[in-house]
Amino acid sequence: MVELLSPAGDIRKLKVALAYGADAAYMGLPQFSLRANAKNISLAERDELFKIKKETGKRLYCTTNILFHEDQIEKFKETVKEFNDWPFDAFIVSDLGAMDLIHQYCPDKEVHVSTQASCLNSQAAKLYSRFGAKRVILGREATIDDIKRIKDAAPELQIETFIHGAMCMSYSGRCLLSAYFTGRSGNQGDCAQSCRWKFRLNEEGKTIPGQGLALEEMERPGEYYPIEEENGYTTILSSKDLCMIDHIDDLVNAGVDSLKIEGRMKSLYYDAIVTRAYRKAIDKDPNWMDYRNDLFNISHREYSTGFFYGNNNEVGDDINHSTIDGYERNYLYIGTIEDEVKPGIWSLDVRMQAKKGQQLEYIGPDVFHLVDNDFTLLDSDFAEVTQIDHGKVQYLKTSQPVKKGYIMRRLNEGDLKSSTTR
C-alpha cells in the first residue's frame, strides 16, 4: 500500500496529520532543517514524540537536509550521535557527508535522500542505493515516465514524490533569491519566499545588466514573455501550487512508494484538509470527491500538475508555470474544539475571531462538515458573548455532534471562489 506522508511543523500539527489519515509524518529539529522558521520539535517534546509513536505505530521522519558548510558539518558530527535517542524511523538528507555520518553513528536508522539532492535519473538513484539510502525523494522536475524508469532500474529503492503544495521557482528548490534580497538563505532553512513577492518591472531599454551590449547588437534573438499586471505589480516569479489528487493511480502505477504533502510552515487547518482529502482519494472512499473539492477551500495558489506530464522538464505542464493570482481562501480557520467541560459545552483553542450570527462549520477526520447556525459563544465565566477572539479562555455551546479535535471554520465572504476544477 502506498504511504501518505504529511508535514508536521510542530507537535500539534503532527497529531492532526496522523489523526486525519497520514501513514507517516516528517518534521524538523531546531537545527539542520530546511524549514528553520517552523516551530519544529524541541528537546523538551521528545518524550511526547515517543508517546505519539507508541500510540499510533506510525512512522516519523526527521529532516536534516540543509546544504552543509564546513563549520555546520563539524557541528553535525557533534550532534548526530544524539539522533539515536529520538523515535525517528529515518532521516532525510541532501548531503553525502551527512548521510555517511548517520550511517556511522545511527546504523539502525534509515536514510532518505532529500529532493534537494536533485535525483532525477536511474544512475543517481542506484548510486544512492549503493551508498545505503533506503529511499529517494525525487526532484520535482521528474516526470511520470522518469519515475517508472527509475523504479524499474532500482526496484529495491523506495521512491517518494511530492504530490501537493507549494512549488519553487528554482530547480529542485535550490534558490538564491532570498539570500540575495534579504540575506536569509533558503538553502540554510531560512527562505523569505521572495518569489511570492509582488514585483514591478523597470525596463531601461539600453543594455542587458552585466553584459554591456546594446539590445540591438545582440545576436541571439530574444523571447517575448507576456506580463499580466494587476494594481501596478506582477507575480511573475510565483509558481502555481501542485495538486495531484486526480492522478494518484498514475503515480502508484509508476512505482511511487510514498506520496508527500508539502507544508511544514502552513496551518493546522491546511494539514487536516489536505491530508484528509488524499486519504479519502487513496482509499477510494465513495465520497472522496467531496473531500477533493475541499482542497479549493484552503489557502492556495492556482493549482497545476507541475512537471509530471510536461514535455519540457524545465517548464512543466503549463506554458505559464507562474501564476498571476494570489492566494485563494474560501474559508477562514477559526480554531480547534478541545474538551467537553459540560454537556454540550466545549473548550476552544481559538485562532481567529468568530461572531454570533455567523455560520460555523466543524470538520473531522471522517466528518466532511457539520453546519451550525444555532450556537452560543461563552466567555471564561460561561456568560454569553457576541464574539470569541484569539488568546482568551472561551467556550462553545452547540447541539451538533462534535468531538475533541474537530476544526472550526467559517466562510471568508471577502474572497469567496466557486470553482472546484482546474
The 8 nearest C-alpha neighbors of each residue, nearest first, counted from 0:
[[1, 2, 256, 251, 257, 281, 3, 282],
 [0, 2, 256, 257, 3, 251, 258, 255],
 [1, 3, 257, 22, 258, 256, 4, 0],
 [4, 2, 258, 22, 21, 257, 259, 23],
 [5, 3, 259, 23, 24, 21, 258, 22],
 [4, 6, 24, 260, 21, 259, 16, 23],
 [7, 5, 263, 25, 24, 262, 261, 8],
 [8, 6, 13, 12, 26, 9, 263, 25],
 [7, 9, 263, 39, 37, 38, 26, 264],
 [8, 10, 39, 7, 12, 11, 38, 40],
 [9, 11, 13, 12, 14, 40, 7, 8],
 [12, 10, 14, 13, 9, 15, 267, 7],
 [13, 11, 15, 7, 267, 9, 14, 10],
 [12, 14, 7, 10, 16, 11, 15, 9],
 [13, 15, 11, 17, 12, 16, 18, 10],
 [14, 16, 18, 12, 13, 17, 19, 271],
 [17, 15, 13, 19, 18, 14, 21, 271],
 [16, 18, 21, 14, 20, 15, 19, 13],
 [19, 17, 15, 16, 20, 14, 364, 21],
 [20, 18, 364, 275, 16, 17, 271, 15],
 [19, 21, 17, 278, 18, 275, 274, 22],
 [20, 22, 17, 3, 23, 16, 4, 5],
 [23, 21, 3, 57, 2, 4, 20, 17],
 [22, 24, 58, 4, 21, 57, 59, 5],
 [25, 23, 5, 59, 4, 6, 7, 60],
 [26, 24, 60, 6, 61, 7, 59, 5],
 [27, 25, 7, 61, 8, 62, 60, 39],
 [28, 26, 62, 39, 61, 32, 40, 29],
 [27, 29, 40, 30, 39, 41, 32, 26],
 [30, 28, 39, 27, 35, 41, 40, 31],
 [29, 31, 28, 32, 35, 27, 63, 33],
 [30, 32, 63, 65, 64, 33, 29, 28],
 [33, 31, 63, 34, 62, 64, 27, 65],
 [188, 32, 34, 65, 35, 187, 64, 186],
 [35, 33, 188, 32, 36, 37, 189, 263],
 [34, 36, 188, 37, 189, 32, 33, 29],
 [37, 35, 34, 38, 189, 188, 264, 39],
 [38, 36, 39, 264, 8, 34, 35, 263],
 [37, 39, 9, 8, 36, 40, 35, 29],
 [40, 38, 9, 27, 8, 37, 28, 29],
 [41, 39, 28, 9, 27, 44, 38, 10],
 [42, 40, 43, 44, 28, 39, 29, 45],
 [41, 43, 44, 45, 40, 28, 46, 29],
 [42, 44, 41, 45, 46, 40, 47, 48],
 [45, 43, 47, 41, 42, 46, 48, 40],
 [44, 46, 48, 47, 42, 43, 49, 85],
 [47, 45, 49, 48, 44, 50, 43, 42],
 [48, 46, 50, 44, 45, 49, 51, 10],
 [47, 49, 45, 51, 46, 50, 52, 44],
 [50, 48, 52, 46, 47, 51, 86, 53],
 [49, 51, 47, 53, 48, 52, 54, 46],
 [52, 50, 48, 54, 53, 49, 55, 47],
 [51, 53, 49, 56, 50, 55, 54, 48],
 [52, 54, 50, 51, 56, 55, 49, 57],
 [55, 53, 51, 52, 56, 50, 57, 49],
 [56, 54, 57, 52, 53, 51, 17, 50],
 [57, 55, 52, 53, 54, 58, 51, 22],
 [56, 58, 55, 23, 22, 52, 59, 17],
 [57, 59, 23, 88, 24, 60, 56, 22],
 [58, 60, 87, 24, 88, 23, 25, 57],
 [59, 61, 25, 89, 87, 90, 88, 24],
 [60, 62, 90, 26, 27, 25, 91, 87],
 [61, 63, 91, 27, 32, 64, 90, 26],
 [64, 62, 31, 32, 92, 91, 65, 61],
 [63, 65, 92, 93, 32, 62, 33, 91],
 [64, 66, 187, 33, 31, 32, 186, 67],
 [65, 67, 186, 94, 187, 64, 68, 93],
 [68, 66, 71, 72, 65, 69, 94, 187],
 [69, 67, 71, 70, 72, 66, 73, 65],
 [68, 70, 72, 71, 73, 67, 74, 75],
 [69, 71, 73, 72, 68, 74, 67, 75],
 [72, 70, 74, 68, 73, 69, 67, 75],
 [71, 73, 75, 69, 74, 70, 67, 76],
 [74, 72, 76, 70, 71, 75, 69, 77],
 [73, 75, 71, 77, 72, 76, 70, 78],
 [74, 76, 72, 78, 73, 77, 79, 71],
 [77, 75, 73, 74, 78, 79, 72, 100],
 [76, 78, 74, 75, 79, 73, 80, 81],
 [79, 77, 75, 76, 80, 81, 74, 82],
 [78, 80, 81, 82, 76, 75, 77, 101],
 [81, 79, 82, 104, 78, 83, 77, 105],
 [82, 80, 79, 83, 84, 78, 85, 77],
 [83, 81, 84, 79, 80, 85, 105, 78],
 [84, 82, 81, 85, 105, 80, 86, 108],
 [83, 85, 82, 81, 86, 80, 45, 87],
 [84, 86, 82, 83, 87, 45, 81, 49],
 [87, 85, 49, 88, 84, 48, 52, 59],
 [88, 86, 59, 60, 89, 85, 61, 90],
 [87, 89, 59, 60, 108, 58, 109, 86],
 [90, 88, 109, 60, 108, 110, 87, 61],
 [89, 91, 61, 110, 60, 62, 111, 92],
 [90, 92, 111, 62, 113, 63, 112, 61],
 [93, 91, 64, 113, 112, 63, 94, 111],
 [92, 94, 113, 116, 64, 112, 115, 95],
 [93, 95, 97, 96, 92, 98, 66, 67],
 [96, 94, 98, 97, 99, 93, 92, 100],
 [95, 97, 99, 98, 94, 100, 72, 67],
 [96, 98, 100, 94, 99, 95, 101, 92],
 [99, 97, 95, 101, 96, 100, 94, 102],
 [98, 100, 96, 102, 97, 101, 95, 103],
 [101, 99, 103, 97, 102, 98, 104, 96],
 [102, 100, 105, 98, 104, 103, 99, 97],
 [101, 103, 106, 99, 100, 105, 104, 98],
 [104, 102, 100, 101, 105, 106, 99, 98],
 [103, 105, 101, 80, 102, 106, 100, 79],
 [106, 104, 101, 102, 107, 108, 103, 83],
 [105, 107, 102, 108, 104, 103, 101, 109],
 [106, 108, 105, 109, 102, 83, 88, 104],
 [109, 107, 89, 105, 106, 88, 110, 90],
 [110, 108, 89, 133, 88, 90, 111, 107],
 [109, 111, 132, 90, 89, 133, 91, 112],
 [112, 110, 134, 91, 135, 132, 133, 90],
 [111, 113, 135, 92, 93, 91, 136, 134],
 [114, 112, 93, 115, 92, 136, 91, 116],
 [113, 115, 138, 136, 116, 137, 117, 171],
 [116, 114, 113, 117, 93, 171, 172, 173],
 [115, 117, 93, 114, 118, 113, 112, 138],
 [118, 116, 138, 115, 114, 171, 119, 137],
 [117, 119, 137, 138, 116, 120, 123, 124],
 [118, 120, 141, 138, 117, 137, 121, 123],
 [121, 119, 122, 123, 118, 149, 124, 145],
 [120, 122, 149, 124, 123, 125, 152, 153],
 [123, 121, 125, 124, 120, 126, 149, 152],
 [122, 124, 126, 121, 125, 120, 118, 127],
 [125, 123, 121, 127, 126, 122, 128, 120],
 [126, 124, 128, 122, 127, 123, 153, 121],
 [125, 127, 123, 129, 128, 124, 122, 130],
 [128, 126, 130, 124, 129, 125, 132, 123],
 [127, 129, 132, 125, 131, 130, 126, 124],
 [130, 128, 126, 131, 127, 125, 132, 124],
 [131, 129, 127, 128, 132, 126, 99, 98],
 [130, 132, 128, 129, 133, 127, 110, 102],
 [133, 131, 128, 110, 127, 134, 111, 130],
 [132, 134, 110, 156, 111, 109, 157, 131],
 [135, 133, 157, 111, 156, 132, 158, 112],
 [136, 134, 112, 158, 111, 137, 159, 157],
 [137, 135, 159, 114, 113, 160, 112, 158],
 [136, 138, 118, 114, 160, 135, 119, 139],
 [137, 139, 117, 114, 140, 171, 118, 119],
 [138, 140, 141, 171, 137, 306, 161, 160],
 [139, 141, 306, 138, 312, 142, 171, 313],
 [142, 140, 139, 145, 119, 138, 307, 306],
 [143, 141, 307, 145, 144, 306, 308, 146],
 [142, 144, 146, 307, 145, 253, 147, 308],
 [143, 145, 147, 142, 146, 148, 253, 141],
 [146, 144, 142, 148, 143, 147, 141, 149],
 [147, 145, 149, 143, 144, 148, 253, 150],
 [146, 148, 253, 150, 144, 149, 145, 254],
 [147, 149, 151, 145, 150, 146, 152, 144],
 [148, 150, 121, 152, 146, 151, 147, 153],
 [151, 149, 153, 154, 147, 152, 148, 254],
 [150, 152, 148, 149, 154, 153, 147, 254],
 [151, 153, 149, 150, 121, 154, 148, 125],
 [152, 154, 150, 155, 156, 151, 125, 149],
 [155, 153, 150, 156, 151, 152, 157, 149],
 [154, 156, 153, 157, 128, 133, 150, 152],
 [157, 155, 154, 134, 153, 133, 128, 158],
 [156, 158, 134, 256, 133, 135, 155, 159],
 [159, 157, 255, 256, 135, 134, 136, 156],
 [158, 160, 136, 257, 256, 255, 258, 135],
 [161, 159, 258, 136, 137, 259, 162, 257],
 [160, 162, 259, 260, 163, 258, 261, 139],
 [161, 163, 243, 259, 260, 258, 242, 160],
 [164, 162, 242, 241, 260, 261, 161, 243],
 [165, 163, 261, 241, 240, 260, 262, 166],
 [164, 166, 240, 241, 261, 167, 163, 239],
 [165, 167, 240, 238, 241, 164, 239, 168],
 [166, 168, 169, 172, 238, 165, 171, 170],
 [167, 169, 238, 236, 166, 237, 170, 194],
 [170, 168, 172, 174, 167, 173, 171, 175],
 [169, 171, 172, 173, 168, 174, 167, 140],
 [172, 170, 138, 173, 115, 117, 139, 169],
 [171, 173, 169, 170, 167, 174, 115, 168],
 [174, 172, 171, 170, 169, 186, 115, 175],
 [173, 175, 169, 172, 176, 185, 186, 170],
 [176, 174, 178, 177, 179, 173, 184, 185],
 [177, 175, 179, 178, 174, 180, 193, 194],
 [176, 178, 180, 193, 179, 191, 175, 181],
 [177, 179, 182, 184, 183, 175, 181, 176],
 [180, 178, 176, 177, 181, 182, 175, 183],
 [179, 181, 177, 178, 176, 182, 193, 183],
 [182, 180, 183, 178, 177, 179, 191, 184],
 [181, 183, 178, 179, 180, 184, 177, 176],
 [184, 182, 178, 181, 189, 177, 190, 185],
 [185, 183, 178, 187, 186, 189, 190, 177],
 [184, 186, 190, 189, 188, 187, 177, 174],
 [187, 185, 184, 188, 65, 66, 173, 33],
 [188, 186, 65, 184, 185, 189, 33, 66],
 [33, 187, 189, 34, 35, 185, 186, 32],
 [188, 190, 185, 184, 183, 35, 187, 36],
 [189, 191, 185, 192, 184, 177, 183, 188],
 [190, 192, 193, 177, 189, 183, 185, 181],
 [193, 191, 190, 194, 195, 177, 196, 185],
 [192, 194, 195, 196, 177, 191, 176, 180],
 [193, 195, 236, 237, 192, 196, 168, 176],
 [196, 194, 237, 193, 192, 197, 234, 236],
 [197, 195, 193, 194, 198, 234, 192, 237],
 [196, 198, 234, 232, 233, 195, 199, 194],
 [199, 197, 232, 233, 196, 234, 200, 235],
 [198, 200, 232, 233, 201, 231, 197, 228],
 [201, 199, 202, 198, 232, 233, 226, 231],
 [200, 202, 203, 199, 204, 198, 232, 231],
 [201, 203, 204, 200, 205, 206, 207, 199],
 [204, 202, 205, 201, 206, 207, 200, 208],
 [203, 205, 202, 206, 214, 207, 213, 201],
 [206, 204, 213, 203, 214, 207, 212, 202],
 [207, 205, 213, 212, 214, 211, 208, 204],
 [206, 208, 210, 212, 211, 209, 214, 205],
 [209, 207, 210, 206, 211, 212, 205, 203],
 [208, 210, 211, 207, 206, 212, 213, 205],
 [211, 209, 212, 208, 207, 206, 213, 214],
 [210, 212, 206, 209, 207, 213, 208, 205],
 [213, 211, 206, 210, 214, 207, 216, 217],
 [214, 212, 206, 216, 215, 205, 211, 217],
 [213, 215, 216, 217, 206, 205, 212, 207],
 [214, 216, 213, 217, 212, 218, 205, 206],
 [217, 215, 213, 214, 218, 212, 219, 206],
 [216, 218, 214, 215, 219, 212, 213, 220],
 [219, 217, 220, 216, 215, 221, 214, 212],
 [220, 218, 217, 221, 216, 222, 214, 215],
 [221, 219, 218, 222, 217, 215, 214, 223],
 [220, 222, 219, 223, 217, 218, 214, 224],
 [223, 221, 224, 220, 219, 225, 217, 226],
 [222, 224, 225, 221, 226, 220, 319, 318],
 [223, 225, 226, 222, 319, 221, 227, 235],
 [226, 224, 223, 227, 319, 235, 228, 222],
 [227, 225, 228, 224, 233, 235, 323, 234],
 [228, 226, 225, 233, 323, 229, 235, 234],
 [227, 229, 233, 232, 231, 226, 230, 323],
 [228, 230, 231, 232, 233, 227, 323, 234],
 [231, 229, 232, 228, 233, 197, 199, 227],
 [230, 232, 229, 228, 199, 233, 198, 197],
 [233, 231, 199, 198, 228, 229, 197, 230],
 [232, 234, 228, 198, 235, 197, 199, 229],
 [235, 233, 197, 237, 323, 236, 198, 322],
 [234, 236, 233, 237, 321, 323, 322, 226],
 [235, 237, 194, 234, 321, 238, 168, 195],
 [238, 236, 195, 194, 321, 234, 235, 322],
 [239, 237, 321, 322, 168, 166, 320, 236],
 [238, 240, 301, 322, 321, 302, 300, 303],
 [241, 239, 165, 302, 164, 300, 166, 301],
 [240, 242, 163, 164, 303, 304, 302, 305],
 [243, 241, 163, 304, 302, 303, 244, 162],
 [244, 242, 246, 162, 245, 304, 163, 247],
 [243, 245, 246, 247, 242, 277, 280, 291],
 [244, 246, 243, 247, 242, 248, 280, 291],
 [247, 245, 243, 249, 244, 248, 250, 304],
 [246, 248, 250, 249, 244, 245, 251, 243],
 [247, 249, 251, 250, 246, 252, 245, 253],
 [250, 248, 252, 247, 246, 251, 253, 143],
 [249, 251, 253, 247, 248, 252, 255, 254],
 [252, 250, 255, 248, 254, 253, 249, 247],
 [251, 253, 249, 254, 250, 248, 255, 147],
 [254, 252, 147, 250, 251, 146, 255, 249],
 [255, 253, 251, 252, 150, 147, 256, 250],
 [254, 256, 251, 158, 250, 257, 159, 253],
 [257, 255, 1, 158, 157, 159, 2, 254],
 [258, 256, 2, 159, 1, 255, 3, 259],
 [259, 257, 3, 160, 4, 162, 159, 2],
 [260, 258, 161, 4, 162, 160, 5, 257],
 [259, 261, 163, 5, 162, 161, 4, 164],
 [262, 260, 164, 163, 6, 259, 165, 263],
 [261, 263, 265, 264, 6, 164, 260, 165],
 [264, 262, 8, 6, 7, 265, 37, 261],
 [265, 263, 262, 37, 8, 266, 34, 36],
 [266, 264, 262, 263, 269, 267, 270, 8],
 [267, 265, 269, 268, 270, 264, 12, 263],
 [266, 268, 270, 12, 269, 271, 265, 15],
 [267, 269, 271, 266, 270, 272, 332, 406],
 [270, 268, 266, 272, 267, 271, 273, 297],
 [269, 271, 267, 268, 273, 272, 274, 16],
 [270, 272, 268, 274, 269, 273, 19, 275],
 [273, 271, 275, 269, 274, 270, 276, 268],
 [274, 272, 276, 275, 270, 271, 269, 294],
 [275, 273, 271, 277, 276, 272, 270, 278],
 [274, 276, 278, 19, 272, 273, 277, 20],
 [277, 275, 290, 291, 273, 279, 278, 274],
 [276, 278, 280, 279, 274, 275, 281, 273],
 [279, 277, 275, 281, 276, 280, 20, 274],
 [278, 280, 287, 284, 282, 276, 277, 281],
 [279, 281, 277, 283, 287, 282, 278, 276],
 [282, 280, 278, 283, 279, 277, 247, 284],
 [281, 283, 279, 284, 280, 278, 277, 287],
 [284, 282, 280, 281, 279, 285, 287, 286],
 [283, 285, 287, 279, 286, 282, 280, 281],
 [286, 284, 287, 283, 288, 279, 282, 280],
 [287, 285, 284, 288, 289, 290, 279, 283],
 [286, 288, 284, 279, 290, 280, 289, 285],
 [289, 287, 291, 290, 286, 292, 280, 285],
 [290, 288, 292, 291, 287, 286, 293, 367],
 [289, 291, 276, 293, 287, 288, 292, 367],
 [292, 290, 288, 276, 293, 289, 294, 287],
 [291, 293, 294, 289, 290, 419, 295, 288],
 [292, 294, 290, 295, 296, 291, 289, 272],
 [295, 293, 292, 296, 291, 297, 273, 272],
 [296, 294, 293, 297, 292, 419, 329, 299],
 [295, 297, 329, 293, 294, 330, 328, 298],
 [298, 296, 328, 295, 294, 299, 269, 330],
 [297, 299, 328, 327, 326, 296, 300, 329],
 [300, 298, 326, 327, 297, 301, 328, 240],
 [299, 301, 326, 240, 239, 325, 327, 302],
 [300, 302, 239, 240, 322, 299, 324, 303],
 [303, 301, 240, 241, 239, 242, 300, 421],
 [302, 304, 241, 305, 242, 240, 239, 301],
 [305, 303, 241, 242, 243, 307, 306, 316],
 [306, 304, 303, 315, 241, 307, 316, 308],
 [305, 307, 315, 309, 140, 308, 316, 142],
 [306, 308, 142, 143, 305, 309, 304, 141],
 [309, 307, 306, 316, 142, 143, 310, 315],
 [310, 308, 316, 315, 306, 311, 307, 312],
 [309, 311, 312, 308, 315, 316, 306, 314],
 [310, 312, 309, 313, 314, 315, 316, 306],
 [313, 311, 314, 315, 140, 310, 309, 306],
 [312, 314, 311, 315, 140, 170, 306, 309],
 [315, 313, 311, 312, 320, 316, 317, 318],
 [316, 314, 306, 309, 305, 312, 317, 311],
 [315, 317, 309, 306, 308, 305, 318, 304],
 [316, 318, 320, 319, 315, 314, 303, 305],
 [319, 317, 320, 316, 314, 315, 321, 309],
 [318, 320, 317, 321, 322, 314, 316, 238],
 [321, 319, 317, 318, 238, 239, 322, 314],
 [322, 320, 238, 237, 319, 239, 235, 236],
 [323, 321, 239, 324, 238, 237, 301, 320],
 [322, 324, 234, 235, 325, 321, 227, 233],
 [325, 323, 322, 326, 300, 301, 234, 327],
 [324, 326, 300, 327, 323, 322, 234, 301],
 [325, 327, 300, 299, 298, 328, 324, 301],
 [326, 328, 299, 298, 300, 325, 329, 414],
 [329, 327, 298, 297, 330, 296, 414, 326],
 [328, 330, 296, 415, 411, 414, 416, 410],
 [331, 329, 410, 411, 409, 328, 296, 408],
 [330, 332, 409, 408, 411, 410, 333, 329],
 [331, 333, 408, 334, 268, 407, 330, 351],
 [334, 332, 351, 408, 407, 350, 349, 331],
 [335, 333, 349, 350, 407, 348, 332, 406],
 [334, 336, 406, 348, 407, 347, 405, 404],
 [335, 337, 347, 405, 404, 403, 406, 346],
 [336, 338, 403, 346, 347, 404, 335, 345],
 [339, 337, 346, 345, 403, 340, 336, 347],
 [338, 340, 345, 341, 344, 346, 342, 343],
 [339, 341, 345, 338, 344, 346, 342, 343],
 [342, 340, 344, 339, 343, 345, 338, 396],
 [343, 341, 344, 339, 340, 345, 396, 397],
 [342, 344, 396, 397, 341, 398, 345, 339],
 [345, 343, 396, 341, 342, 395, 339, 340],
 [346, 344, 339, 395, 394, 338, 340, 347],
 [345, 347, 394, 337, 338, 393, 336, 339],
 [348, 346, 336, 337, 394, 349, 335, 393],
 [347, 349, 335, 334, 336, 350, 337, 346],
 [350, 348, 334, 389, 347, 351, 333, 388],
 [349, 351, 389, 334, 333, 348, 352, 388],
 [352, 350, 333, 389, 349, 388, 353, 334],
 [351, 353, 388, 387, 389, 333, 354, 386],
 [352, 354, 387, 386, 351, 333, 388, 355],
 [355, 353, 386, 385, 357, 356, 387, 352],
 [354, 356, 385, 357, 386, 376, 353, 375],
 [357, 355, 354, 358, 372, 373, 374, 385],
 [358, 356, 355, 354, 359, 372, 353, 409],
 [357, 359, 372, 371, 409, 356, 360, 370],
 [360, 358, 409, 371, 408, 370, 357, 372],
 [359, 361, 370, 408, 369, 407, 368, 409],
 [360, 362, 407, 369, 368, 406, 405, 408],
 [363, 361, 368, 406, 405, 367, 366, 369],
 [362, 364, 366, 405, 365, 406, 367, 361],
 [363, 365, 19, 366, 275, 18, 362, 20],
 [366, 364, 363, 367, 19, 362, 275, 368],
 [367, 365, 363, 368, 362, 364, 369, 361],
 [368, 366, 362, 365, 363, 290, 369, 289],
 [369, 367, 362, 361, 366, 360, 370, 363],
 [368, 370, 361, 360, 371, 362, 367, 399],
 [369, 371, 360, 359, 368, 361, 372, 358],
 [370, 372, 359, 373, 358, 360, 374, 369],
 [373, 371, 358, 374, 359, 370, 357, 356],
 [372, 374, 371, 375, 397, 356, 398, 358],
 [375, 373, 397, 396, 372, 371, 376, 395],
 [374, 376, 396, 395, 377, 397, 383, 373],
 [377, 375, 395, 384, 383, 394, 396, 385],
 [378, 376, 383, 381, 394, 382, 384, 393],
 [377, 379, 393, 381, 380, 382, 394, 384],
 [380, 378, 392, 393, 381, 377, 394, 382],
 [379, 381, 378, 382, 377, 393, 383, 392],
 [382, 380, 377, 378, 379, 383, 394, 393],
 [381, 383, 377, 380, 378, 384, 379, 376],
 [382, 384, 377, 376, 381, 378, 375, 385],
 [385, 383, 377, 376, 386, 378, 382, 387],
 [384, 386, 355, 354, 376, 383, 387, 377],
 [387, 385, 354, 353, 384, 355, 376, 388],
 [388, 386, 353, 352, 354, 393, 376, 389],
 [389, 387, 352, 351, 349, 391, 390, 386],
 [388, 390, 350, 349, 351, 391, 352, 387],
 [389, 391, 388, 349, 392, 350, 348, 393],
 [392, 390, 389, 393, 388, 349, 387, 379],
 [393, 391, 379, 378, 390, 394, 347, 346],
 [394, 392, 378, 379, 377, 391, 347, 346],
 [393, 395, 346, 377, 345, 347, 376, 378],
 [394, 396, 376, 345, 344, 375, 377, 397],
 [395, 397, 344, 375, 343, 374, 376, 345],
 [398, 396, 374, 399, 343, 395, 375, 344],
 [397, 399, 343, 400, 396, 374, 373, 401],
 [398, 400, 397, 401, 371, 369, 370, 343],
 [401, 399, 398, 402, 397, 369, 343, 361],
 [400, 402, 399, 405, 403, 361, 336, 369],
 [403, 401, 405, 404, 400, 336, 337, 363],
 [402, 404, 337, 336, 405, 338, 401, 339],
 [405, 403, 336, 337, 335, 402, 406, 363],
 [406, 404, 363, 336, 362, 403, 402, 335],
 [405, 407, 335, 362, 361, 334, 336, 404],
 [408, 406, 361, 333, 334, 360, 335, 332],
 [407, 409, 332, 333, 360, 331, 359, 330],
 [410, 408, 359, 331, 330, 360, 358, 411],
 [409, 411, 330, 412, 329, 331, 408, 358],
 [410, 412, 330, 329, 413, 331, 414, 415],
 [411, 413, 415, 414, 410, 329, 330, 409],
 [412, 414, 411, 415, 329, 410, 328, 416],
 [415, 413, 412, 411, 329, 328, 416, 327],
 [414, 416, 329, 412, 411, 413, 417, 328],
 [417, 415, 418, 329, 414, 327, 328, 296],
 [416, 418, 419, 415, 329, 295, 296, 420],
 [419, 417, 420, 416, 295, 421, 292, 415],
 [418, 420, 292, 295, 417, 421, 293, 294],
 [421, 419, 418, 292, 295, 302, 417, 291],
 [420, 302, 419, 303, 418, 301, 242, 304]]
